[in-house]
């Protein structure tokens, strides 16, 4: 299964958009897996006004810039989840 943003009408995580960014030597938009914790999942559902599943992903464009701590090739969310960005070199 290909990872893509589950937010309605978001094209940033589409396969075509991610391939285009790679061809342009741009970093693909980071995708974050929806939390499995029921209380955090409910917060994400309310914030995005839609029903998400723990298997879904949400791209970085749906977070406030200050909610994502970017350090080198790693993104750290306020809840402590850590995501490494693979180098496209």
N, C-alpha and C positions, 0 to 999 in steps of 0.2 A: 504494500500500500504506500502511495506517495504522500508525503506530508504536504499539507496546504492549509491556509488560514480558513477556519470554519465560520468566520464572521460573515453574515449575509452581505452579498454584493462586493466583497473585498476581492480584488484581483491581484493584490501584491504577492500572494503566496501561490498563484497559479503556476502550473508547470511551464507554460509559455513565457510568463513574466520572469520566472527564475532563470530559465535558459537564456533569455535576452540579456539579463544582468551579467551572467557569466561570460557571454560573448563580448560584452563591453568592458570586461575586467572589473566589474563592480561586485561588491559583496552582496549576496542574496539577502533579502529581508530575513531577520532572525525569527524563528518560530518557537513558541513556548508551549509545552504540553499543558493542557488544562489540569488543574490539581485534582488528585483523587480524594482528598479530604472533603467530606460533604459540606462542611461549613464554608470552606474556601471556594468550592465549586459554586455554591449558592451566591456568594459575593460576585464571582465572575459573571454568573448568569444575570444577576441584577444590573451590574455595570454595563453589560452589553445588550440588555433587553432581549435575550434569546436563551433558549435551552441548549446548553453544551453538554457533551459527554466527556468522561475522563480520557477517552481515546483521541479527542479532538486537539487541535493546535490553534493558537491565536498568534498573529504576527505582531512585531514590535510597534507597528503603526497605531495600534489600539491602546497603547500605554502612554502615559505622560512621560516626557523625557526624564524628569526627575525621579520617576519610579524605576528606572533601569540604571543600574550602576555598571557602566562599561569600563572595563579595565583590560587593556591589551586585546586578546582574542577571547575574552570571557565576559559574559553578561550575567550579572547577579541581580535577581529580583528581590524586592523587600522581604518576601517570606523566606528567603534563604536558598531558593532553588538556584542552581548554577548551571549555565549552558555555555559550552565551549563552541566557538566559531572556528570551523575548519578553514585553514588557509587554502586559497584557490590558486596557488602558484604551481 
